[in-house]
Amino acid sequence: TDVSGTRHLVRPSGTGYVLAANHTSFFDPVLLIGTLHRLGLRPAVLATAGLWRVPLLGRALTREGYVPVHRGDRRAGDALRAAADALAEGRGVLVYPEGGLPR
């Protein structure tokens, strides 16, 4: 797979960053996260909490440091706190602003 535009991912060492990505198919996260890992970037990924209910997937997401987003729930702020912590540590945060696939 060819990846273009990686020069835009250069950042000063130790500074946090936010990546906002489009989410138009189920393959988007797989391709983007795979590309980021090849570039040596391992951002905290905010993902819908429903994914943690999928057998084995939830454990894998937790192991990889993904952050569940509980929409419309009193725990919704936990994801924002986790994102703020990652940024303060100089890590990146990957979000999908649409909050899911388009209908």
N, C-alpha and C positions, 0 to 999 in steps of 0.2 A: 504494500500500500504506500502510495506517495503522500507525503504530508507537506503542505506549503504553509508559509506564514509563521514558522516556528521562531523566527527572529523577533517576533513581537512578544514572545514569552520570556525574553531576557529581563531579569530584574536584579536589583542590588541584593547581594547575599544577606540573608537574615531578615528580609522584609516580607511581611505577609502580602498576599494577593488574593483577589476574588476573580474567579472565572465564571462568567454567566454564559451558558450554552443553550442552544435550541434543542428541543426534545421532540423530534417529529416521528421517531420510530423506536422500537425496542432495541435497535442496534446502536443508537447514538451513544448511550453511556458506555457500552462495551468498547466501541471504537475509540471514543475520546479518552477514556481512562487508560486503555492499552497504549495509546499514543503518548499520553502524559507520563506513564511509567517508563516507556522507552527513552523519554527525554530526562528521566531522573526526577520527575515531579510526582509527589504523592500527596495531593491535597485531601483535606477532609471533605467527604462527599455528603451533601444533604440529600436524603432520599425519603420518599413517602413511607410512613411507618407500616403501611400494609404489607410491604415487602418482607418484613420480619415474620409474618405469619406463614410464609411459604416454607415448607419443610426443607431443611438444610441451608437454604438461602440466607435466612436470618442469622444463623451462626456464622456463615461466611462473611456476611456484611459486617457483623460486629468485630470479627477477627481482623478485617481489613481497615477498621476504624471509621466506617460509615456512620452517619448520624441520622437517627430516625426523626422525621418531622411529623408530629402529631397535630394535624390540622383541626381547628375547632375544638381543641381540648386544652385543659389547663396546663398540660405538659408542652404546649407549642413553644413556649419561651425557652425550653431546654435546648432546642436546636440552635436558637440564636446565641445562647450563652456558650455552647460548644464551638460555634463558628467564631465568636469573639475570642475565645481562648486560643483557638488555632492561629488566628491572625496575630495575637499578642506573642505567640511563640515563634512567629516568623514563618508559619506554614501557610499554605494556600487553602482556599475554600472553593469548592465547585458547587454551583447551584444551577438549577433549571428553573428560571423565573416563571415559566408557564405553570409549574406545579403539576405537570403530567402531560400525557399525550393529547394532541388536539383531537377534538371529536368531529 
